[in-house]
Amino acid sequence: MKMLPSVTQILGLFQSWDHISPGILAEAAARGTAVHSYCATYAQSFYVIATQYEGYFRSFKNWFNQYVDSVILIETRLDHPVYQYTGKIDLVCRMKHNNGAVLVDYKTSTVANKIWMAQLAAYRALISNVIVRKFYETPSLVGSLLLDKDGGAARFVSYNNDDLDDAFNAFLNALFAFKYFGKE
């Protein structure tokens, strides 16, 4: 069976890391993996002792406790049956002060990146496709959750629907280029 390209692989073609040393990139990847694991475990109501990257985890935990009412999806891989790509959703939840579903992507970076919107637009489309929509509703709010390394308040950066629609079109162009040039 042919493996579907992931959202990260597809958008990775349009992001250069050449200016960052391999050691720093490796540390960022390890940090991201660990923090995602801490957040997912906590959101599933399991006890977590986060010794490494404690600040990021505290930042998430405080945000989660203050704003999240219930979890709909957590660390869930979905495939798009029409466009033939895959992606792993960090969190879809119901917020205490928002009636609709909210799509959240955790970030340990301090600076927002334009690719994030395309990434979240692709994730929103995964959730919104006809097959998945039978089980889950389309998110009414979509955003990146920037976690604080020192445990301070997390910052939620939301994206409006028009910008997400444009970003999804850009993602589809990236997907088609990825497939055309044989990167899968």
Secondary structure, 3 states (H helix, E strand, C coil): CCCCCEHHHHHHCCCCCCCCCHHHHHHHHHHHHHHHHHHHHHHCCCCCCCCCCHHHHHHHHHHHHHHEEEEEEEEEEEECCCCCCEEEEEEEEEECCEEEEEEEEEECCCCCCHHHHHHHHHHHHHHHCHHHHCCCCCCCEEEEEECCCCCCCCEEEEECHHHHHHHHHHHHHHHHHHHHCCCC
